[in-house]
Amino acid sequence: MNPSLHEPTSGQAVPESDLIERIASAAERLPAMESSAFGTAVDRFANCRVVLLGEASHGTLEFYEARAALTRHLIEHHGFNIVAVEADWPDAAVLDRYVRQLPAPEHQEPPFRRFPTWMWRNTCVERFIEWMRQYNADRSPEQRASFHGLDIYSLGSSISTVLGYLNDVDPDAAHQARERYGCLLPWRGNPSAYGLAVLSGRARDCEDAVTAQLQALLQKRLDYAGTGHEPFFDAAQNAHLVASAEQYYRLMYRGGPDSWNLRDTHMFDTLARLIEIGRPNARAVVWAHNSHIGNAQATAMGRDHGEVNIGQLCRERFGAQAALIGLSTSGGTVAAASDWDGPMEIKTVVPARSDSYEALFHRTGIDRFLLDLREGQHEDMRTLLTVPRQERFIGVIYRPDTEFASHYAVACLPEQFDALLWFDTTRAVDALPTGMRAGVPDTYPFGV
C-alpha cells in the first residue's frame, strides 16, 4: 500500500541527484516526430486492445503531434482501427464520415464550434484527419479506420440527431420522441441552466422521459436493422448521450465526485460499445487529458476524492490489454483561456514547482524521452518514483498566478501510467483559421 496521497512523502532512500541520474539512465531518447522511428516507441504496446494517449494540457502543440504520430504508427503497423477522443459525439461524427469517405449528412453544421474551439479545431487535428482520409481512400469500408467522440456535452445536437433518424425510419416513433424530449427542449441551448433550475425547484427533471426514449429506441433494434447498422448505432449513441447529459447537468451543481464520475463512465461506456460492436479485431487509440487516461486510483482524485476515470475503468475491464501513456512538459507556451467561454490566449507556462515530477524530469537535461514505467522495467528507478509527488494538470483554463493551488495534485506516477512521454519545452497549439479553402471537397469538415 502506498502512502496517503494527501501530501507527498518526505525523505527518500537516495539523494535526489541519484534519482535524477537513474531517470536519465532509463530515459529512452525520442527521435524527431517527423521521423518514422518516432512511432516505434509504442511497439511494446502493439498487442493491446486499447492504447490511451494523454496530455498534460489541452493546448500544447507537441502533445497533439506526438499522439498523431503514434496513432498513425499503431494504425499502419499494428491494425488499430478506432480513434476515440475527448470530444462530443455528433461533432466527431462529422469528421468520421469525412475520413471514411461517407456522404456528409444533410444540413451539416461545422463541428467543434463550442468552447474551447482550439481543442479540436487546430492544425494538428486537421493534418491528422486528412491523413486518415488518405489512409482509408484505397481500403474497403470494413478496413477503414474510424474517428469518434466520447464526451457528454452535446445535448442539443444529440436530440436533433435522434429525432432526425426517427423521422426517416419511424415517423410515429419520432412523434413520441419529440414529446419525451419536449421536457428538455427549452434548455437545449443552455443545459447548465436546466440543472440549476431543477436543483432550485423551478423546473421538473426529465430523467424518466429521456430514459424512456432510450429504452424505446433500443427495444426496436431489430425493427430498425433493415435501415442499416451504423445509422442505428449513431442514433442509439446519441440517445445514450442525452440520458447521460440530462443526469450530468443535474449533478454538476451538487458538488462531490458524482458529475465527474458520470462523465468519465459515459466516456468509457462509449469506448466499450465502439470496441464491442466493431469487428472482432477492433482495437482503439484514445486521446484525452492525463486526468482522464491515467489510473485515477494512483492520484488524489481517486484515493482522496472518490473519482474514477477512463484509465482506471480500462485497467479494470482490459487489464494488461490497456496501455496508459501520459504526456508531460516543463515549460514553454500553452493555448488556454482565463475563464470559461473566454477567448483563447497564448500563455507562458510557469516553471514546474520543485516538489513535482516535472521538476525531476526537467533536471535530467534531456529534451524529449519515453520513460517505461511498467513493472519489471527499471525497477530501482520505478521504486523511487513511487514516492508520491505533485503533478501538473492544465485544462482549457490556465491561471499562472494561482498555478500552485489550481493546477497541481498529488500522484504516484508508476501506478498512474504505463509510460510517460516527456517534452521539456513545448509550444501552444495553432488554432485553425475558419473559412472554406479552394480545392477541398464539399464534405471538408473544417469550413465555416
Number of C-alpha atoms within 10 A of each C-alpha: 3 11 12 15 22 15 14 18 13 9 9 11 8 9 9 13 12 12 20 19 15 17 22 20 13 19 21 16 17 20 15 11 16 11 11 12 13 17 22 18 18 17 13 10 19 18 16 18 20 27 28 28 30 28 30 20 27 27 33 24 21 22 29 24 19 22 24 22 20 22 26 18 22 23 20 13 13 16 17 26 24 23 24 24 23 20 21 23 27 29 23 24 19 25 28 24 19 23 26 23 16 13 11 17 11 6 6 11 16 15 20 20 13 13 14 20 16 23 24 23 21 20 18 21 20 16 13 19 19 15 15 23 21 14 17 19 14 10 12 9 12 11 13 20 24 23 23 25 23 27 22 26 23 21 26 17 18 27 23 16 18 25 21 14 18 21 15 10 15 13 14 10 17 18 13 15 23 18 14 19 20 16 17 24 16 12 16 20 14 12 22 18 15 23 24 18 16 16 18 10 10 10 13 14 19 19 18 10 17 27 17 15 24 21 13 14 20 18 11 12 14 10 12 17 13 10 13 9 13 11 14 22 17 18 24 22 22 24 25 23 29 28 22 22 26 23 20 23 21 22 20 18 13 13 9 13 16 16 21 19 17 21 23 24 17 22 26 22 17 22 24 16 13 22 19 13 12 14 12 8 12 17 24 28 25 25 25 23 22 29 24 23 28 31 29 27 21 22 27 21 21 18 16 13 13 15 21 24 26 27 30 24 19 26 17 12 13 13 13 16 16 24 29 28 25 27 23 27 28 23 18 16 19 25 27 28 21 15 12 11 13 13 13 20 16 15 19 15 22 15 14 22 17 11 14 19 22 22 19 22 24 21 15 18 11 16 16 21 20 20 25 22 24 15 12 9 12 17 13 12 20 23 12 17 20 18 19 28 23 26 22 24 19 24 17 21 22 25 18 17 9 9 17 15 10 15 17 17 21 22 32 25 25 24 22 25 26 22 21 23 25 26 22 21 16 20 20 22 25 19 19 18 13 12 9 14 10 6 7 10 10 11 18 17 26 20 16 11
